[in-house]
Amino acid sequence: MSKQVVIQDVCNVVITDIATGKVAANTYMQMSALEGTISEEDLRAGIGNGKIFKIRSDKDINLNFRSAVFENDWFAMTQGVEVLSDTVKVTRSERLVINAGSITLTGTPVDATVKLTDADGSVEEATAVGKEVEIPVGFTLTDGDDIVVTYQEEVTGDTVSIDSAKFSRKYKVEMQTIAYDLNTAEVYSDIYFIFPETLPGGDFTFSFEAGTVITPEITFSVLNARGTTEMGKMVEVVRTP
């Protein structure tokens, strides 16, 4: 008989791209869940139509993870792409304060053209010299007033393509947590769940709210590896002093 233990912690998760061998690990999980389901149907026969058996089939295992941190790699795997460095044009919007008849931008406009919007919604174009913009003559705002400026900037960064023709690849998922001795309350063992083949779901929701942390969730459907009916396994490893 196995030892009775207490599990109260979330799992660390390691995900390996089966095609490339690239590994992504997350130790900042808020939630890691396993859900196993099967289809069951009663088999009835005889006088009174009594239940003589239960037909069981369609065993499924789904994994669900919620992370306290955002990682590009995790989002990319749901989209079936790699994180790549790319240079793109973005539209930057800033609220700045006029000082000595000019404003200093955070970025550098691509074509030296910026648009200025005052508190009344009036819009004028101006020319930037590097990051400096002189307020056009006749514009209603003066020193100390704030102004909204928009312009295009060329930036380079980690990029995740959201492509309608691409879907997630297969991954190996390993989960690890700890178990406590019921009598001593000390860590007794490490518990692993290993799933050699899974497919991440492509659904995602990012809800950006002031003061609210984005905690992205990702789900995996466990598959049967070729040549076996085993979907995965649980392993408990007792810690040695």
N, C-alpha and C positions, 0 to 999 in steps of 0.2 A: 504494500500500500504506500502510495506517495505521501510525502510530508505535507501537512496543511500549512499554507503560507498566506500572507496578505499582500495584495497588489494595490497600490494607491497612486502610482506615478504614471505620467504620460510616457509614450515611447519615443526614443530617438529613431530616426528613419534614415536609411541609406538606400538610394535608388541608383541602379546601374543601367545605363543604356546598353541593351544587348548587342546592338549593331556596332557601336563604336567603343564600348568599354568605359565610356566617360561616367564618372561617379559624382553624384550630388548627395550631400548629407545635410540633415537639418536637426539640430539639437535644441531648437527653440519652439518646439511644438506646444500648442495649447490643448490640442485634442488629437488623438489617434485612435481610430475605431475600426473594428472588424465586424462584419455582419455576414453571417452564413444563413442561407435559406435553401429549402428544398420544396418541391411540389409534392403534395400528398393527396391521394384519392382513395376513398374507401372502396374495397371490393366486397360486394354483397351477393348472396346467393341463398337458395333454399327457401323453404316455407318460412314466412315472416321476414324474408330478405335480411337475414342476419349478417353482421360484419364478420367476414372470414379472413380478411387480409387488408393490409394497407399498402397500396402501390406508391412507391417513392421513387422520384426521378428528378432530373434537372437541378442538381446541386450547384448553387452559386455562392461565391464569396466576393464581397465588395469591401474595399478599404476606403476610409475617409480620413483626411488629415486637415487640420487647421493650424496654420503657422502664425506666430506672433510677429514675424518679420517677413518682409517682401524680398523675394529673390527672382531675378530675371530668368535664371535657369529653370525654375519650377514653372513659371508661366510659359516658357518656350516649349517645354515638353508636352504641355497640353495642346499646343498648336502644331506639333510635328516639325519644328524648325530648330535651328541653332541660334544662339546669341552671337551676333556679328557686329563688328565695328563698322559704322557707316556715317557718312556726312550728309546731312539733310538741311533744308531750309525750314525754319520755324518762325512763326509770328510772335514777337515778344511784346508784351504790354506792361508798361510801368507807370506808376504815379510818382512824379518828381516835383520838387519845390524849385521855383525859379530863383536864381541867385545872380545878381549883377547882370540881369538881362539874358541869362542863358541857363541851360540845364546840362547835366552830365549823365550820359546814358551808361547803363551797366554793360551792354554789349555794343558791337559795331555793326551798323546797318550794312546790308549787302550792297545796295546801290546808293548809299548816302542819303536816301530819302526817308523822312519820317513824317508821321501825321500827328498833329497836336489837337487835342480836344479840351476845350475849357469847360467850366462848370455849367454853362448854358447849353452845351452840346455843339457849339460851333467848332468846325474842323478846318484846319489849315495845314498845308504841306510846308515843310522846312527842309533845309539841307544840313546834314551833319558833316563836320570836319573831324574825322576820327570818331570820338565819342562825345564831342562837344556840339551843341545845337544852340544857335543864336535865335532868340524869340523874334519872329518877324515884326517889322514896324507896323503899327496899327492894330496889333493883336491886343485884346482887351485886358489880358492878365499882366500883373506887375510883380516886382520882387516880393517874395514871401508867399505868393499864391502857389497852389499846387496845380499840376496839369497832368493829363493822361497822354502818354506818347506811345505810339505803336509803330513797329518797323519789322522788317524781315532780317533775320540773322542766320548765318550758316554755322551749324554746330556739328560736332563729331561725338558720337557716344555709342554705348551698347544698344543694339537695335533688335527687337523681336518682331518679325514679320507676321501679320495676321492674314493668312492666305486661304481663300475659300476652297482651294484645290488640295490643301495639305491637311493631314490628320496625324494624330500621335502615333509613335512607334511603340514597339514592345520594350518593357523594362522589367528588370528584376527588382523586387522590393523586399527589404529586410527591416524588421522592426525589433527593437531591443528595449526592455525595461527591467526593473529590479523587483524582487519579492522579499518580504520581510518574514523573519521567523515569528510565528504567532506567540511564542512563549517569551522570547528575549527582546523582540522588537528590533533586532539587528538585521542587516542585510544578509539574507541567506543564499540567494541565487540570482542568476541572470536568466531572463526568459527571452527567447528569440522566436520570432515568427518569420519564416522564409517562404517567399513565393517566387519561383523561378521565372514565371512569365505572367505579365499583367499588361493591361492597356489603360492608360489614363484617359479620363473623360475630357472632352473639349469645352464643357460649359464653364463659364466664369462670370463673376459679378464683382465689380469694383465700385463701392459706394463711397465717394469722397465727401466727408463731412468735417466741418471745423471741430477740432478737438477730439476726433474719433480716429483711432488707429485702424488701418487696413489690416485685416487678418485673413489672408487669402485661404481658400479651401480648395482641395484637389481630391478627386476620387479615382480609384483604380478598380477595374474589373479583373478578377483573377482568371487566368486561362489554364487549360490543360496543356502541359508541355507534350510535344510529339513523342509517341511511343510509351506513354504512361498515363494512368488514370489519376495519379497523385497531383493535386493542385498546389500543395505546399505542406509545411510541417511546422510544429511547435517543438522547441527544444529548451529544456530547463537545465542549466549548468550550475551546479552547486559551487559556491565560492570556497576556496581553500584558505585556511588561515595564513 
